[in-house]
Amino acid sequence: MTILSLVFKVLLRVRPSMVYDRIKQQMMDTLPFVRLLGISIDDIGAGTSKVSLPDDPKLHNHLGTQHAGALFTLAETASGAAMAGGFAELILGLRPVAKESRIQYQKLARGATRAEGRVPGDLAALKAQLAQDGKVAFPVAVDIFDAEGTLAAQVTVDWYLSQKR
């Protein structure tokens, strides 16, 4: 375990917001496409996230609603934030890869949209598997809501984590 990972582990017990804010900043610094779309990572928790996308005509489709590609990027960002929050004390030593994604569009997304991501299941069991095998795969579920709170899409992103080499 690196010294920074150890610091994250301690801070998660006494001041978790500092760790989650650092993860948010790191993600925003290293994901230029997310910044290009204007996506904001609003909140990260232990296996949870809230992410938002502005209502910008540059992001609209031919119907004047949010483009499917922008919605997908919003969901993938929310899934990554939830995954990173769930593995916060270990994330610096991990190589995360989005392995597979599935999206089900429910309704047209009108206006600004938000996505809520969550790692379902037992985080402790996933961490134990990672410690034992040096890798772990799991899904992250994401719901996307439009400006009126209507469920616009449901997304599952399968993440694969392994120890950095």
N, C-alpha and C positions, 0 to 999 in steps of 0.2 A: 504494500500500500504506500503510495507516495505521500509526502508531507501535506500537499494540498488536499488529497483525498481524506487524510486524517482530520485536517482543519474542517472540511465540509461535514464530516461525520459529527464532530463536536458541535459545530454551529447548527446543524439540523436539530440538535437537542435543545439548544438555548435560544437561538435566533434563526429559525428556518427561513424567514423571509430574505435574509441576506444571501443565503445559498440560492434560493429560487430566483432572486433578482440577478444574481451573477449568471445563472444559466440562461435567463431571458436575454441578457446583454450579449452573452457569447453566441447564442443562436442568431440574434439580429446582426451581429458583426460578421458572421460566417455564412449567411444565407442571402446573397444579393438579390436573388429572384423574389424572395419574400418581401424584401424592402422595396423592390421595384413595383410590386403590386400594392404597396401601402398596407400590408398586413401588420397588425400589432399583436404581440403576445401580451395579453392583459394580466394573466394570472397563471402561475404554476404551483401545484401542490404535490403531495405524495401520490403520484400516479394520476394526477388530474391536470387539466388545463382549460383556459378560456382564451380564445383568440378571435380577433375581429378583422373584418374587411370593409373598407369604406364604400359608400355608394359613389362611384366615379364613372362617368360615361365612357371612359377609356376601357372599363372592365365589363361593359355591357355586351350582350349578344344582339342578334337581329330583332329580338322582341323587346329590347330595352330593359331587360332584367340581367342579373349577374350571370356572366359567362360560366359555362360548366367547367372550363379549365381553371378559372379563378377560384371557383368553389372547391375544386379538387385540391388546389394548392393550399387553400385555407384549411381543409381537413387534414392534409398530410402534415402541415405545420402543427396543428393542434395535436395530432397523434405523436409527433416527435417531442413536443413539449411535455406531454403527459408521460411518455416513456422516460424522458430525461429526468423529470421530477420524481418518478418512481425509483430511479436508480441514482439519485443525486449524489450520494456519498461515493459512488463507484464510477460515475459517468466519465471522469477524466481518464480512466484507464481502460475504457471500452471503445470498441469500434462498432457503432450502431449502423445497421443497414435496413432500409425499408425493403422487404422482400417481395411483398405482394399486396395489392389493394383491390378492394371491391367497393363500388359506390352505387347506391340506389337513390335516384332522384325521385322525390315525392311530389314537390310543387315547385312552381317558378319562384325564384328567390328575388324578391323585390326590395330595393333599398339596401342599406347597410346590413351586413350579415355577421353572425357570430357562430363560432363553433365551440363545442364543449367536448373535450377528449377525456377518456378514462381507461386505465388499465384494469380490466375486469379480473377478478380472482385474487389470489393470495400473493402479494408482493414478496413476502418472506420466503415462500416456497420457490418463487422464480429466482430469487437471489441465492437460495441454497443450491438450486440446480446449476446456476452460473458458477458458483464456487466449486461445485463438484466436477462439472463437465468442462468448464472454461468457456461455455457458450449456452445460450438459451434462446428460444423462439417463442413468441406469444403475440396475440392480437391486441390492438388498441381500438376501442370503439369510439366513434365521433358522431355527434348529432350536429347538423347545421340548421340554424334558424334564421329567418329573414327579419326585417325591421319590425314586423308586426308580431313576431314570436311564433310564426308558423313553421313547422318542421319542413324544411326544404329538401334535405337529403340525409341519408345515413351511410356512414362509411366505416369500413374496417380496414385497418392497415396492419399487416403482419410484420413485426419487427424481429430482426435477428441480431443479437448482441454477442460479441466475442471479446476476449481479452486483446488489447493492443499488442502487436508483435514488435 
